[in-house]
Amino acid sequence: MINLKKELIIFLILFVVTSLVVHLSAWMTNPMFHMKALFSHAMPYHPVLYVFLIYIVILVLRVILSLILKLFRK
């Protein structure tokens, strides 16, 4: 259960950071208009899809790094 919480926190942090980086100008100029536009977008799933793909890449890198570290510890 702790691992699930940890992974969920990592995913949410990635989601927030990615949304801020990609749409920084929209968040800085008019955040309320941008928030309203998020809910009326034609493809509301695409940010989650992009973040999920980034998360998978990071997860694979973490697993590879973990395996490499295990090799050197034994």
C-alpha positions in Angstrom: 0.0 0.0 0.0 2.9 2.3 0.8 4.3 1.7 -2.7 1.0 2.6 -4.3 0.9 5.9 -2.4 4.4 6.6 -3.4 3.8 5.9 -7.1 0.5 7.9 -7.0 2.4 10.9 -5.5 5.1 10.6 -8.2 2.4 10.5 -10.9 0.6 13.6 -9.5 3.8 15.6 -9.1 4.6 14.7 -12.7 1.2 15.8 -13.8 1.4 19.2 -12.1 5.0 19.9 -13.2 4.2 18.8 -16.8 1.1 21.0 -17.0 3.0 24.0 -15.6 5.9 23.6 -17.9 3.8 23.0 -21.1 1.3 25.8 -20.4 3.4 28.2 -18.3 2.3 31.3 -20.3 -1.4 30.4 -20.0 -1.1 29.8 -16.3 0.7 33.1 -15.8 -1.4 35.4 -17.9 -4.9 34.2 -17.1 -5.1 31.1 -14.9 -8.9 31.2 -14.4 -9.6 31.2 -18.2 -7.1 28.4 -18.6 -8.8 26.4 -15.9 -12.2 26.8 -17.5 -10.7 25.9 -20.9 -9.3 22.6 -19.4 -12.8 21.4 -18.6 -14.3 22.2 -22.0 -11.4 20.8 -24.1 -12.3 18.4 -27.0 -9.7 15.8 -25.8 -9.7 16.0 -21.9 -7.8 12.7 -21.6 -4.6 13.8 -23.5 -2.8 15.4 -20.5 -3.2 12.2 -18.5 -2.1 10.2 -21.4 1.1 12.2 -21.9 1.9 12.1 -18.2 1.3 8.4 -18.1 3.8 7.9 -21.0 6.4 10.1 -19.2 5.7 8.1 -16.0 6.3 4.8 -17.8 9.6 6.0 -19.1 10.7 7.2 -15.7 9.5 3.9 -14.1 11.5 1.9 -16.6 14.6 4.0 -15.9 14.1 3.6 -12.1 13.8 -0.2 -12.5 16.9 -0.4 -14.6 18.8 1.7 -12.1 17.6 -0.4 -9.3 18.8 -3.6 -11.0 22.2 -2.1 -11.7 22.5 -1.0 -8.1 21.6 -4.5 -6.9 24.4 -6.0 -9.1 27.0 -3.8 -7.4 25.7 -4.3 -3.9 26.1 -8.1 -3.9 
